């Protein structure tokens, strides 16, 4: 009776083994999936290409910006250093100036755009590849945002009658969208007891842009006589850019 039982158990174990999935150690090779299969010649060699490193210091020169610092790459050199403004490369130099005991310093000056407004200046060191893949990327050493000023009005000339004010100035901007002209003064108010008091007043006018550059003028009427006025006028450009104001003062005549 024991032999038939052993035979039956052996048959059951063989059947169960057929239902057990293959272990991870015997998984199907990835070379066969997907179709077409990937290359199965072994793992690619590990890259040893190092990215460059360095520093940058910016100096705003008004119409230009200067970048100084050092740049190096363990894989070789000297490195090329590039300067980009608003995403466009505008200058390049080689980092081969004396820097302590090394020759990896650089010094480059680039002109700022003529367009008034904020501009981003970025300095990058170009990678020196060692021949392995993947190749390291260039390294951004730093950036700065520089504002190019909108040229402001000059030669502000003021004149007045008893109730009139005349303004003349020179427009020096070509990209302005308009001008703001403002006046401020103290209005003298008399109370029932005949005592004066000063009430601050102010007005601002929006004036359209002048094509190109050249003389501009404006006048207002209906203001108090024998009154001292502070005047300012400045140019503005879309995007919140504005010039420095030209300022002056004038007094209206007596009656």
PATORLUM-348945 format. One record per atom (N, C-alpha, C): atom name; x, z, y; chain; residue in three letters. Coordinates in steps of 0.1 Angstrom, whole numbers, plus 2048, in hexadecimal, padded with zeros to 3 digits. Layout:
REM PATORLUM-348945
a, east, up, north, c, r
CA, X, Z, Y, A, ala
...
END
This chain:
REM PATORLUM-348945
a, east, up, north, c, r
N, 808, 800, 7F4, A, unk
CA, 800, 800, 800, A, unk
C, 809, 800, 80C, A, unk
N, 815, 806, 80D, A, unk
CA, 81D, 806, 819, A, unk
C, 822, 7F9, 81D, A, unk
N, 826, 7F0, 814, A, unk
CA, 82B, 7E3, 818, A, unk
C, 821, 7DA, 81F, A, unk
N, 815, 7D9, 81B, A, unk
CA, 80B, 7D1, 823, A, unk
C, 809, 7D7, 831, A, unk
N, 809, 7E4, 832, A, unk
CA, 808, 7EA, 83F, A, unk
C, 814, 7E7, 848, A, unk
N, 820, 7E7, 843, A, unk
CA, 82C, 7E4, 84B, A, unk
C, 82B, 7D5, 84F, A, unk
N, 827, 7CD, 846, A, unk
CA, 826, 7BE, 849, A, unk
C, 81C, 7BC, 854, A, unk
N, 810, 7C3, 854, A, unk
CA, 806, 7C1, 85E, A, unk
C, 80C, 7C6, 86B, A, unk
N, 813, 7D1, 86C, A, unk
CA, 819, 7D6, 878, A, unk
C, 823, 7CC, 87E, A, unk
N, 82B, 7C7, 875, A, unk
CA, 835, 7BD, 87A, A, unk
C, 82E, 7B1, 880, A, unk
N, 823, 7AC, 87A, A, unk
CA, 81C, 7A1, 87F, A, unk
C, 816, 7A4, 88D, A, unk
N, 811, 7B0, 88F, A, unk
CA, 80B, 7B4, 89B, A, unk
C, 815, 7B5, 8A6, A, unk
N, 821, 7BA, 8A3, A, unk
CA, 82C, 7BB, 8AD, A, unk
C, 831, 7AE, 8B2, A, unk
N, 832, 7A5, 8A9, A, unk
CA, 836, 797, 8AC, A, unk
C, 82C, 790, 8B5, A, unk
N, 81F, 793, 8B3, A, unk
CA, 814, 78D, 8BB, A, unk
C, 815, 793, 8C9, A, unk
N, 817, 7A0, 8CA, A, unk
CA, 817, 7A6, 8D7, A, unk
C, 823, 7A2, 8DF, A, unk
N, 82F, 7A0, 8D9, A, unk
CA, 83B, 79B, 8DF, A, unk
C, 839, 78D, 8E5, A, unk
N, 831, 785, 8DF, A, unk
CA, 82E, 778, 8E4, A, unk
C, 826, 778, 8F1, A, unk
N, 81F, 783, 8F3, A, unk
CA, 816, 784, 8FF, A, unk
C, 81E, 78B, 90B, A, unk
N, 829, 791, 908, A, unk
CA, 831, 798, 913, A, unk
C, 839, 78D, 91B, A, unk
N, 837, 78D, 929, A, unk
CA, 83F, 783, 931, A, unk
C, 84D, 786, 930, A, unk
N, 855, 77B, 933, A, unk
CA, 864, 77D, 933, A, unk
C, 868, 787, 93D, A, unk
N, 873, 78E, 93B, A, unk
CA, 878, 798, 944, A, unk
C, 87F, 791, 950, A, unk
N, 881, 799, 95A, A, unk
CA, 888, 794, 966, A, unk
C, 895, 78E, 963, A, unk
N, 89C, 794, 95A, A, unk
CA, 8A9, 78F, 956, A, unk
C, 8A9, 781, 950, A, unk
N, 89D, 77C, 94C, A, unk
CA, 89C, 76F, 946, A, unk
C, 892, 767, 94E, A, unk
N, 891, 769, 95B, A, unk
CA, 887, 762, 964, A, unk
C, 88B, 753, 964, A, unk
N, 882, 74B, 967, A, unk
CA, 884, 73C, 968, A, unk
C, 88D, 73A, 974, A, unk
N, 897, 732, 974, A, unk
CA, 8A0, 72F, 97E, A, unk
C, 899, 729, 98A, A, unk
N, 89D, 72D, 997, A, unk
CA, 897, 727, 9A3, A, unk
C, 89B, 719, 9A5, A, unk
N, 8A5, 715, 99D, A, unk
CA, 8A9, 707, 99E, A, unk
C, 89E, 6FD, 999, A, unk
N, 894, 702, 992, A, unk
CA, 889, 6FA, 98C, A, unk
C, 87D, 6FB, 995, A, unk
N, 87D, 703, 9A0, A, unk
CA, 871, 704, 9A7, A, unk
C, 875, 708, 9B6, A, unk
N, 871, 700, 9C0, A, unk
CA, 867, 6F6, 9BF, A, unk
C, 86C, 6E9, 9BB, A, unk
N, 864, 6DF, 9BB, A, unk
CA, 868, 6D1, 9B8, A, unk
C, 869, 6C9, 9C4, A, unk
N, 873, 6C2, 9C8, A, unk
CA, 880, 6C2, 9C1, A, unk
C, 887, 6CF, 9C2, A, unk
N, 88F, 6D3, 9B8, A, unk
CA, 896, 6E0, 9B8, A, unk
C, 8A1, 6E0, 9C3, A, unk
N, 8A4, 6EC, 9C8, A, unk
CA, 8B0, 6EE, 9D1, A, unk
C, 8BD, 6EC, 9C9, A, unk
N, 8C7, 6EB, 9D1, A, unk
CA, 8D4, 6E9, 9CB, A, unk
C, 8D8, 6F6, 9C4, A, unk
N, 8DD, 6F5, 9B8, A, unk
CA, 8E1, 701, 9B0, A, unk
C, 8EF, 701, 9AC, A, unk
N, 8F8, 6FE, 9B6, A, unk
CA, 906, 6FE, 9B4, A, unk
C, 90C, 70B, 9B8, A, unk
N, 904, 715, 9BB, A, unk
CA, 909, 722, 9BF, A, unk
C, 906, 725, 9CD, A, unk
N, 908, 732, 9D1, A, unk
CA, 905, 736, 9DF, A, unk
C, 90F, 730, 9E8, A, unk
N, 90B, 72C, 9F5, A, unk
CA, 914, 726, 9FE, A, unk
C, 91E, 731, A03, A, unk
N, 92A, 72D, A07, A, unk
CA, 934, 737, A0B, A, unk
C, 92F, 73E, A18, A, unk
N, 932, 74A, A19, A, unk
CA, 92E, 752, A25, A, unk
C, 936, 74E, A31, A, unk
N, 92F, 74C, A3D, A, unk
CA, 935, 748, A49, A, unk
C, 93E, 753, A4F, A, unk
N, 949, 74F, A54, A, unk
CA, 952, 758, A5A, A, unk
C, 954, 755, A69, A, unk
N, 94C, 74C, A6E, A, unk
CA, 94D, 748, A7C, A, unk
C, 948, 753, A85, A, unk
N, 951, 758, A8E, A, unk
CA, 94E, 762, A98, A, unk
C, 949, 75D, AA5, A, unk
N, 93F, 764, AAB, A, unk
CA, 93A, 760, AB8, A, unk
C, 944, 765, AC3, A, unk
N, 945, 75E, ACE, A, unk
CA, 94E, 762, AD9, A, unk
C, 949, 76F, ADF, A, unk
N, 952, 775, AE7, A, unk
CA, 94E, 781, AEF, A, unk
C, 954, 780, AFC, A, unk
N, 950, 789, B06, A, unk
CA, 956, 788, B13, A, unk
C, 94E, 790, B1D, A, unk
N, 952, 78F, B2A, A, unk
CA, 94B, 796, B35, A, unk
C, 949, 78C, B40, A, unk
N, 941, 790, B4A, A, unk
CA, 93F, 788, B56, A, unk
C, 93C, 791, B62, A, unk
N, 941, 78E, B6D, A, unk
CA, 93D, 795, B7A, A, unk
C, 93A, 78A, B84, A, unk
N, 92E, 78C, B8A, A, unk
CA, 929, 782, B94, A, unk
C, 92B, 787, BA2, A, unk
N, 92E, 77D, BAB, A, unk
CA, 930, 780, BB9, A, unk
C, 928, 776, BC1, A, unk
N, 91E, 77A, BC8, A, unk
CA, 915, 771, BD0, A, unk
C, 91C, 76E, BDD, A, unk
N, 91F, 761, BDF, A, unk
CA, 926, 75C, BEA, A, unk
C, 91D, 755, BF5, A, unk
N, 910, 757, BF3, A, unk
CA, 907, 751, BFC, A, unk
C, 902, 744, BF7, A, unk
N, 90A, 739, BFA, A, unk
CA, 906, 72C, BF5, A, unk
C, 90D, 729, BE7, A, unk
N, 914, 732, BE1, A, unk
CA, 91A, 730, BD4, A, unk
C, 91B, 73E, BCD, A, unk
N, 91E, 73D, BC0, A, unk
CA, 920, 74A, BB9, A, unk
C, 92D, 748, BB1, A, unk
N, 934, 753, BB0, A, unk
CA, 941, 754, BA9, A, unk
C, 93F, 75C, B9C, A, unk
N, 945, 757, B91, A, unk
CA, 944, 75E, B84, A, unk
C, 953, 761, B80, A, unk
N, 956, 76D, B7D, A, unk
CA, 963, 770, B77, A, unk
C, 962, 779, B6B, A, unk
N, 96C, 779, B62, A, unk
CA, 96C, 782, B57, A, unk
C, 976, 77D, B4C, A, unk
N, 973, 780, B40, A, unk
CA, 97B, 77B, B35, A, unk
C, 972, 777, B29, A, unk
N, 978, 76E, B20, A, unk
CA, 971, 769, B15, A, unk
C, 97B, 766, B0A, A, unk
N, 977, 76A, AFD, A, unk
CA, 980, 767, AF2, A, unk
C, 978, 766, AE5, A, unk
N, 97E, 760, ADB, A, unk
CA, 978, 75D, ACE, A, unk
C, 983, 760, AC4, A, unk
N, 980, 769, ABA, A, unk
CA, 98A, 76C, AB0, A, unk
C, 98F, 760, AA8, A, unk
N, 987, 755, AA8, A, unk
CA, 98A, 749, AA0, A, unk
C, 993, 73F, AA8, A, unk
N, 996, 742, AB5, A, unk
CA, 99F, 738, ABC, A, unk
C, 99B, 738, ACB, A, unk
N, 9A2, 730, AD2, A, unk
CA, 9A0, 72F, AE0, A, unk
C, 9AB, 726, AE7, A, unk
N, 9AB, 725, AF4, A, unk
CA, 9A3, 72C, AFE, A, unk
C, 995, 726, AFE, A, unk
N, 98B, 72E, B02, A, unk
CA, 97D, 72A, B02, A, unk
C, 979, 723, B0F, A, unk
N, 96F, 71B, B0D, A, unk
CA, 968, 715, B19, A, unk
C, 95D, 71E, B1E, A, unk
N, 95C, 721, B2B, A, unk
CA, 952, 729, B31, A, unk
C, 949, 720, B39, A, unk
N, 93C, 721, B37, A, unk
CA, 932, 718, B3E, A, unk
C, 929, 720, B47, A, unk
N, 926, 71A, B53, A, unk
CA, 91C, 721, B5C, A, unk
C, 910, 718, B5D, A, unk
N, 904, 71E, B5B, A, unk
CA, 8F8, 716, B5C, A, unk
C, 8EF, 71D, B67, A, unk
N, 8E8, 715, B6E, A, unk
CA, 8DE, 719, B78, A, unk
C, 8D1, 714, B75, A, unk
N, 8C7, 71D, B72, A, unk
CA, 8BA, 719, B6E, A, unk
C, 8BA, 710, B62, A, unk
N, 8C3, 712, B59, A, unk
CA, 8C3, 70B, B4C, A, unk
C, 8CC, 6FE, B4C, A, unk
N, 8D2, 6FB, B57, A, unk
CA, 8DA, 6EF, B58, A, unk
C, 8E8, 6F3, B5A, A, unk
N, 8F2, 6ED, B52, A, unk
CA, 900, 6F0, B54, A, unk
C, 905, 6EA, B60, A, unk
N, 90B, 6F2, B69, A, unk
CA, 910, 6ED, B76, A, unk
C, 91F, 6EF, B77, A, unk
N, 925, 6F5, B6E, A, unk
CA, 934, 6F7, B6F, A, unk
C, 93A, 6FC, B62, A, unk
N, 947, 6FA, B60, A, unk
CA, 94D, 6FF, B54, A, unk
C, 95C, 701, B57, A, unk
N, 962, 70A, B50, A, unk
CA, 970, 70D, B52, A, unk
C, 976, 712, B45, A, unk
N, 983, 713, B44, A, unk
CA, 98A, 718, B38, A, unk
C, 98F, 726, B3A, A, unk
N, 98C, 72F, B31, A, unk
CA, 990, 73D, B32, A, unk
C, 99E, 73F, B2D, A, unk
N, 9A8, 73B, B36, A, unk
CA, 9B6, 73C, B33, A, unk
C, 9BE, 742, B3E, A, unk
N, 9B8, 74A, B47, A, unk
CA, 9BF, 750, B52, A, unk
C, 9C4, 75E, B4D, A, unk
N, 9CF, 763, B54, A, unk
CA, 9D4, 770, B4F, A, unk
C, 9CA, 77B, B50, A, unk
N, 9CA, 783, B46, A, unk
CA, 9C0, 78E, B45, A, unk
C, 9C7, 799, B3D, A, unk
N, 9CF, 7A1, B45, A, unk
CA, 9D7, 7AB, B3E, A, unk
C, 9E2, 7A5, B36, A, unk
N, 9E2, 7A8, B29, A, unk
CA, 9EC, 7A2, B20, A, unk
C, 9E7, 795, B1A, A, unk
N, 9DB, 791, B1D, A, unk
CA, 9D5, 785, B17, A, unk
C, 9D4, 77A, B22, A, unk
N, 9D1, 76E, B1D, A, unk
CA, 9CE, 763, B26, A, unk
C, 9C0, 75E, B23, A, unk
N, 9B6, 767, B25, A, unk
CA, 9A8, 763, B22, A, unk
C, 99F, 765, B2E, A, unk
N, 9A4, 766, B3A, A, unk
CA, 99C, 768, B46, A, unk
C, 997, 75B, B4B, A, unk
N, 98C, 75C, B54, A, unk
CA, 987, 750, B5A, A, unk
C, 982, 754, B68, A, unk
N, 981, 74A, B71, A, unk
CA, 97C, 74B, B7E, A, unk
C, 976, 73E, B83, A, unk
N, 969, 73E, B85, A, unk
CA, 962, 731, B89, A, unk
C, 958, 734, B93, A, unk
N, 956, 72B, B9D, A, unk
CA, 94D, 72C, BA8, A, unk
C, 944, 71F, BA8, A, unk
N, 937, 721, BA8, A, unk
CA, 92E, 715, BA8, A, unk
C, 924, 716, BB4, A, unk
N, 920, 70B, BB9, A, unk
CA, 917, 70B, BC5, A, unk
C, 909, 70E, BC0, A, unk
N, 902, 715, BC8, A, unk
CA, 8F4, 718, BC5, A, unk
C, 8EB, 70C, BC9, A, unk
N, 8DF, 70A, BC3, A, unk
CA, 8D6, 700, BC7, A, unk
C, 8D2, 701, BD5, A, unk
N, 8CE, 6F5, BDB, A, unk
CA, 8CA, 6F5, BE9, A, unk
C, 8BB, 6FA, BEA, A, unk
N, 8B4, 6F9, BDF, A, unk
CA, 8A6, 6FE, BDF, A, unk
C, 8A4, 70D, BE1, A, unk
N, 89E, 711, BEC, A, unk
CA, 89C, 720, BEE, A, unk
C, 894, 726, BE2, A, unk
N, 897, 732, BDF, A, unk
CA, 890, 73A, BD5, A, unk
C, 89A, 740, BCB, A, unk
N, 894, 746, BC0, A, unk
CA, 89C, 74D, BB6, A, unk
C, 8A2, 743, BAC, A, unk
N, 8AF, 745, BA9, A, unk
CA, 8B6, 73C, B9F, A, unk
C, 8BD, 745, B96, A, unk
N, 8BD, 742, B89, A, unk
CA, 8C4, 74A, B7F, A, unk
C, 8D1, 743, B7B, A, unk
N, 8DC, 74B, B7C, A, unk
CA, 8E9, 746, B79, A, unk
C, 8EE, 74D, B6C, A, unk
N, 8F1, 745, B62, A, unk
CA, 8F5, 749, B54, A, unk
C, 903, 745, B51, A, unk
N, 90C, 74E, B4C, A, unk
CA, 919, 74A, B48, A, unk
C, 91A, 74C, B39, A, unk
N, 91F, 742, B32, A, unk
CA, 920, 742, B23, A, unk
C, 92E, 73E, B1F, A, unk
N, 933, 744, B14, A, unk
CA, 93F, 740, B0D, A, unk
C, 93C, 737, B01, A, unk
N, 943, 72C, B00, A, unk
CA, 941, 722, AF6, A, unk
C, 948, 727, AE9, A, unk
N, 941, 727, ADE, A, unk
CA, 947, 72B, AD1, A, unk
C, 952, 722, ACD, A, unk
N, 95C, 729, AC6, A, unk
CA, 967, 721, AC0, A, unk
C, 965, 722, AB1, A, unk
N, 960, 717, AAB, A, unk
CA, 95D, 718, A9C, A, unk
C, 969, 719, A94, A, unk
N, 968, 720, A88, A, unk
CA, 973, 721, A7F, A, unk
C, 971, 717, A73, A, unk
N, 967, 70F, A73, A, unk
CA, 965, 705, A69, A, unk
C, 95B, 709, A5E, A, unk
N, 956, 716, A5E, A, unk
CA, 94C, 71A, A54, A, unk
C, 93E, 718, A5A, A, unk
N, 934, 719, A51, A, unk
CA, 926, 718, A56, A, unk
C, 91F, 724, A51, A, unk
N, 915, 729, A59, A, unk
CA, 910, 723, A65, A, unk
C, 91A, 726, A71, A, unk
N, 91A, 71D, A7B, A, unk
CA, 923, 71F, A86, A, unk
C, 91C, 729, A90, A, unk
N, 924, 732, A95, A, unk
CA, 920, 73C, A9F, A, unk
C, 91B, 735, AAC, A, unk
N, 912, 73B, AB2, A, unk
CA, 90D, 736, ABF, A, unk
C, 916, 73A, ACA, A, unk
N, 914, 732, AD6, A, unk
CA, 91B, 736, AE2, A, unk
C, 916, 744, AE6, A, unk
N, 91D, 74B, AEE, A, unk
CA, 91A, 759, AF2, A, unk
C, 917, 759, B01, A, unk
N, 90B, 75E, B05, A, unk
CA, 908, 760, B13, A, unk
C, 90F, 76D, B17, A, unk
N, 918, 76B, B21, A, unk
CA, 920, 777, B26, A, unk
C, 918, 77F, B30, A, unk
N, 90E, 778, B37, A, unk
CA, 907, 780, B41, A, unk
C, 8FF, 776, B4A, A, unk
N, 8F6, 77B, B52, A, unk
CA, 8EF, 773, B5C, A, unk
C, 8EB, 77B, B68, A, unk
N, 8E8, 774, B73, A, unk
CA, 8E3, 77B, B7F, A, unk
C, 8D9, 772, B86, A, unk
N, 8D0, 778, B8D, A, unk
CA, 8C6, 770, B95, A, unk
C, 8CA, 771, BA4, A, unk
N, 8CB, 765, BAA, A, unk
CA, 8CF, 763, BB7, A, unk
C, 8C4, 75D, BBF, A, unk
N, 8C1, 762, BCB, A, unk
CA, 8B7, 75C, BD4, A, unk
C, 8BD, 754, BDF, A, unk
N, 8BA, 747, BDF, A, unk
CA, 8BE, 73E, BEA, A, unk
C, 8B4, 740, BF5, A, unk
N, 8B8, 743, C01, A, unk
CA, 8AF, 746, C0C, A, unk
C, 8A9, 739, C12, A, unk
N, 89D, 73B, C17, A, unk
CA, 896, 730, C1E, A, unk
C, 89B, 730, C2C, A, unk
N, 8A0, 725, C32, A, unk
CA, 8A5, 725, C40, A, unk
C, 89A, 729, C49, A, unk
N, 89D, 733, C52, A, unk
CA, 893, 738, C5B, A, unk
C, 893, 731, C69, A, unk
N, 888, 733, C70, A, unk
CA, 887, 72D, C7E, A, unk
C, 892, 733, C87, A, unk
N, 896, 72B, C91, A, unk
CA, 8A0, 72F, C9B, A, unk
C, 89B, 72A, CA8, A, unk
N, 8A2, 72F, CB3, A, unk
CA, 8A0, 72B, CC0, A, unk
C, 891, 72E, CC5, A, unk
N, 88C, 73A, CC1, A, unk
CA, 87F, 73D, CC5, A, unk
C, 87E, 73F, CD5, A, unk
N, 875, 737, CDB, A, unk
CA, 873, 738, CE9, A, unk
C, 865, 73C, CEC, A, unk
N, 863, 746, CF5, A, unk
CA, 856, 74C, CF8, A, unk
C, 853, 74B, D07, A, unk
N, 847, 748, D0A, A, unk
CA, 842, 748, D18, A, unk
C, 834, 74C, D18, A, unk
N, 82F, 751, D24, A, unk
CA, 822, 756, D25, A, unk
C, 81C, 754, D33, A, unk
N, 80E, 753, D33, A, unk
CA, 807, 753, D40, A, unk
C, 800, 761, D40, A, unk
N, 7F5, 762, D47, A, unk
CA, 7EE, 76E, D48, A, unk
C, 7E7, 772, D3B, A, unk
N, 7E2, 767, D34, A, unk
CA, 7DB, 76A, D27, A, unk
C, 7E0, 760, D1C, A, unk
N, 7EA, 759, D1F, A, unk
CA, 7EE, 74F, D15, A, unk
C, 7FD, 752, D10, A, unk
N, 7FF, 74E, D04, A, unk
CA, 80D, 74F, CFE, A, unk
C, 811, 742, CF8, A, unk
N, 81D, 73E, CFB, A, unk
CA, 823, 732, CF5, A, unk
C, 82F, 735, CED, A, unk
N, 830, 72F, CE1, A, unk
CA, 83B, 731, CD8, A, unk
C, 841, 724, CD4, A, unk
N, 84E, 723, CD5, A, unk
CA, 856, 717, CD0, A, unk
C, 862, 71C, CC8, A, unk
N, 865, 715, CBD, A, unk
CA, 870, 718, CB5, A, unk
C, 875, 70C, CAD, A, unk
N, 881, 70D, CA7, A, unk
CA, 886, 702, C9F, A, unk
C, 884, 705, C90, A, unk
N, 87E, 6FB, C89, A, unk
CA, 87C, 6FC, C7B, A, unk
C, 889, 6F7, C74, A, unk
N, 88F, 6FF, C6C, A, unk
CA, 89B, 6FB, C64, A, unk
C, 899, 6F9, C55, A, unk
N, 88D, 6FB, C50, A, unk
CA, 88A, 6FA, C42, A, unk
C, 883, 6EC, C3F, A, unk
N, 886, 6E7, C33, A, unk
CA, 880, 6DB, C2F, A, unk
C, 876, 6DD, C23, A, unk
N, 876, 6E9, C1D, A, unk
CA, 86D, 6EB, C11, A, unk
C, 863, 6F6, C14, A, unk
N, 861, 6FA, C21, A, unk
CA, 857, 704, C24, A, unk
C, 849, 6FE, C22, A, unk
N, 83F, 707, C1F, A, unk
CA, 831, 703, C1E, A, unk
C, 82A, 708, C2B, A, unk
N, 830, 70F, C33, A, unk
CA, 82A, 713, C40, A, unk
C, 831, 71E, C47, A, unk
N, 82B, 723, C52, A, unk
CA, 832, 72D, C5A, A, unk
C, 827, 738, C5D, A, unk
N, 82C, 744, C5E, A, unk
CA, 824, 74F, C63, A, unk
C, 829, 753, C71, A, unk
N, 820, 753, C7B, A, unk
CA, 823, 757, C88, A, unk
C, 81B, 764, C8B, A, unk
N, 822, 76E, C90, A, unk
CA, 81B, 77B, C92, A, unk
C, 81F, 780, CA0, A, unk
N, 815, 787, CA6, A, unk
CA, 817, 78F, CB2, A, unk
C, 812, 79D, CB0, A, unk
N, 818, 7A6, CB7, A, unk
CA, 813, 7B4, CB8, A, unk
C, 814, 7B9, CC6, A, unk
N, 80B, 7C2, CCA, A, unk
CA, 80B, 7C8, CD7, A, unk
C, 802, 7D4, CD7, A, unk
N, 803, 7DB, CE2, A, unk
CA, 7FB, 7E7, CE4, A, unk
C, 7F0, 7E4, CEF, A, unk
N, 7E4, 7E5, CEB, A, unk
CA, 7D9, 7E3, CF4, A, unk
C, 7D6, 7F0, CFB, A, unk
N, 7D5, 7F0, D08, A, unk
CA, 7D3, 7FC, D10, A, unk
C, 7C3, 7FD, D11, A, unk
N, 7BF, 809, D0D, A, unk
CA, 7B0, 80C, D0D, A, unk
C, 7AE, 818, D16, A, unk
N, 7A4, 818, D1F, A, unk
CA, 7A1, 822, D28, A, unk
C, 795, 82A, D24, A, unk
N, 795, 837, D24, A, unk
CA, 78A, 83F, D20, A, unk
C, 781, 842, D2C, A, unk
N, 777, 84A, D2A, A, unk
CA, 76D, 84D, D35, A, unk
C, 773, 855, D40, A, unk
N, 77E, 85C, D3D, A, unk
CA, 785, 864, D47, A, unk
C, 790, 85D, D4E, A, unk
N, 790, 850, D4B, A, unk
CA, 79A, 848, D52, A, unk
C, 7A9, 849, D4D, A, unk
N, 7AA, 84E, D40, A, unk
CA, 7B7, 850, D3A, A, unk
C, 7BA, 845, D30, A, unk
N, 7C6, 83F, D31, A, unk
CA, 7C9, 834, D28, A, unk
C, 7CE, 839, D1B, A, unk
N, 7CD, 830, D11, A, unk
CA, 7D2, 833, D04, A, unk
C, 7D6, 825, CFE, A, unk
N, 7E0, 825, CF5, A, unk
CA, 7E5, 819, CEF, A, unk
C, 7DF, 817, CE1, A, unk
N, 7DA, 80B, CDE, A, unk
CA, 7D5, 808, CD1, A, unk
C, 7DD, 7FC, CCC, A, unk
N, 7E5, 7FE, CC1, A, unk
CA, 7ED, 7F3, CBB, A, unk
C, 7E4, 7E7, CB6, A, unk
N, 7E8, 7DB, CBA, A, unk
CA, 7E1, 7CF, CB6, A, unk
C, 7EB, 7C5, CB0, A, unk
N, 7E7, 7BD, CA7, A, unk
CA, 7EF, 7B2, CA2, A, unk
C, 7E7, 7A7, C9C, A, unk
N, 7ED, 79B, C9D, A, unk
CA, 7E7, 78E, C98, A, unk
C, 7F1, 786, C91, A, unk
N, 7ED, 77F, C87, A, unk
CA, 7F6, 776, C7F, A, unk
C, 7EF, 769, C7D, A, unk
N, 7F6, 75E, C7F, A, unk
CA, 7F1, 750, C7D, A, unk
C, 7F9, 749, C73, A, unk
N, 7F2, 741, C6A, A, unk
CA, 7F8, 739, C60, A, unk
C, 7F9, 72B, C66, A, unk
N, 806, 725, C66, A, unk
CA, 808, 718, C6C, A, unk
C, 80D, 70F, C61, A, unk
N, 808, 702, C60, A, unk
CA, 80C, 6F9, C56, A, unk
C, 81B, 6F5, C57, A, unk
N, 821, 6F0, C4C, A, unk
CA, 82F, 6ED, C4C, A, unk
C, 831, 6E1, C55, A, unk
N, 83D, 6E1, C5A, A, unk
CA, 842, 6D6, C63, A, unk
C, 84A, 6CC, C5A, A, unk
N, 846, 6BF, C5A, A, unk
CA, 84E, 6B5, C52, A, unk
C, 85D, 6B5, C56, A, unk
N, 866, 6B8, C4C, A, unk
CA, 874, 6B8, C50, A, unk
C, 877, 6C4, C58, A, unk
N, 880, 6C2, C61, A, unk
CA, 884, 6CD, C6A, A, unk
C, 882, 6C8, C79, A, unk
N, 883, 6D2, C82, A, unk
CA, 882, 6CE, C90, A, unk
C, 87A, 6D8, C98, A, unk
N, 876, 6D5, CA4, A, unk
CA, 86F, 6DE, CAD, A, unk
C, 860, 6E0, CA9, A, unk
N, 85B, 6ED, CAB, A, unk
CA, 84E, 6F0, CA8, A, unk
C, 848, 6F8, CB4, A, unk
N, 83B, 6F8, CB6, A, unk
CA, 835, 700, CC1, A, unk
C, 827, 704, CBD, A, unk
N, 823, 70F, CC4, A, unk
CA, 816, 714, CC2, A, unk
C, 812, 71C, CCE, A, unk
N, 805, 71D, CD1, A, unk
CA, 800, 725, CDD, A, unk
C, 7F3, 72C, CD9, A, unk
N, 7F1, 737, CE0, A, unk
CA, 7E4, 73F, CDE, A, unk
C, 7E0, 743, CEC, A, unk
N, 7D3, 746, CED, A, unk
CA, 7CC, 749, CFA, A, unk
C, 7C3, 755, CF8, A, unk
N, 7C0, 75C, D03, A, unk
CA, 7B6, 766, D03, A, unk
C, 7BC, 774, D00, A, unk
N, 7C8, 776, D03, A, unk
CA, 7CE, 783, D01, A, unk
C, 7D0, 78B, D0E, A, unk
N, 7D1, 798, D0D, A, unk
CA, 7D2, 7A0, D1A, A, unk
C, 7DE, 79D, D23, A, unk
N, 7DB, 79D, D30, A, unk
CA, 7E6, 79B, D39, A, unk
C, 7EE, 7A7, D3B, A, unk
N, 7FA, 7A5, D41, A, unk
CA, 804, 7B0, D44, A, unk
C, 806, 7B8, D37, A, unk
N, 808, 7B2, D2C, A, unk
CA, 80A, 7B9, D1F, A, unk
C, 817, 7B4, D18, A, unk
N, 81E, 7BD, D12, A, unk
CA, 82B, 7BA, D0B, A, unk
C, 828, 7B6, CFD, A, unk
N, 82D, 7AB, CF8, A, unk
CA, 82A, 7A5, CEA, A, unk
C, 837, 7A4, CE2, A, unk
N, 836, 7A9, CD6, A, unk
CA, 841, 7A6, CCC, A, unk
C, 83D, 79A, CC4, A, unk
N, 846, 791, CC2, A, unk
CA, 843, 784, CBB, A, unk
C, 84D, 783, CAF, A, unk
N, 848, 77E, CA4, A, unk
CA, 850, 77A, C98, A, unk
C, 84B, 76E, C92, A, unk
N, 853, 765, C8D, A, unk
CA, 84F, 759, C86, A, unk
C, 859, 757, C7A, A, unk
N, 854, 754, C6E, A, unk
CA, 85C, 751, C63, A, unk
C, 856, 746, C5A, A, unk
N, 85E, 73F, C53, A, unk
CA, 85A, 735, C49, A, unk
C, 857, 73B, C3C, A, unk
N, 84E, 735, C34, A, unk
CA, 84B, 739, C27, A, unk
C, 84B, 72D, C1D, A, unk
N, 84D, 72F, C11, A, unk
CA, 84D, 725, C06, A, unk
C, 845, 72A, BFA, A, unk
N, 83F, 721, BF3, A, unk
CA, 838, 725, BE7, A, unk
C, 841, 72D, BDE, A, unk
N, 83B, 737, BD7, A, unk
CA, 843, 73F, BCE, A, unk
C, 847, 74C, BD5, A, unk
N, 842, 74F, BE1, A, unk
CA, 846, 75C, BE8, A, unk
C, 853, 75C, BEF, A, unk
N, 859, 750, BF1, A, unk
CA, 865, 74F, BF8, A, unk
C, 863, 74F, C07, A, unk
N, 869, 756, C0F, A, unk
CA, 868, 756, C1E, A, unk
C, 875, 757, C25, A, unk
N, 876, 752, C31, A, unk
CA, 882, 753, C38, A, unk
C, 883, 75F, C40, A, unk
N, 88E, 761, C47, A, unk
CA, 88F, 76C, C51, A, unk
C, 887, 768, C5D, A, unk
N, 882, 772, C64, A, unk
CA, 87A, 76F, C6F, A, unk
C, 882, 76D, C7C, A, unk
N, 87D, 764, C84, A, unk
CA, 883, 763, C92, A, unk
C, 87A, 76C, C9B, A, unk
N, 87F, 775, CA3, A, unk
CA, 877, 77F, CAA, A, unk
C, 87B, 77E, CB9, A, unk
N, 871, 783, CC1, A, unk
CA, 873, 783, CD0, A, unk
C, 868, 78B, CD6, A, unk
N, 868, 78C, CE3, A, unk
CA, 85E, 793, CEB, A, unk
C, 85B, 78C, CF8, A, unk
N, 84E, 78E, CFD, A, unk
CA, 84A, 787, D09, A, unk
C, 83F, 790, D0F, A, unk
N, 83E, 78F, D1C, A, unk
CA, 833, 797, D23, A, unk
C, 82A, 78D, D2A, A, unk
N, 81D, 78F, D29, A, unk
CA, 814, 786, D30, A, unk
C, 814, 78A, D3F, A, unk
N, 810, 781, D47, A, unk
CA, 810, 783, D56, A, unk
C, 804, 78C, D5A, A, unk
N, 805, 791, D66, A, unk
CA, 7FA, 799, D6B, A, unk
C, 7EF, 78F, D70, A, unk
N, 7E3, 794, D72, A, unk
CA, 7D8, 78C, D77, A, unk
C, 7DC, 784, D83, A, unk
END
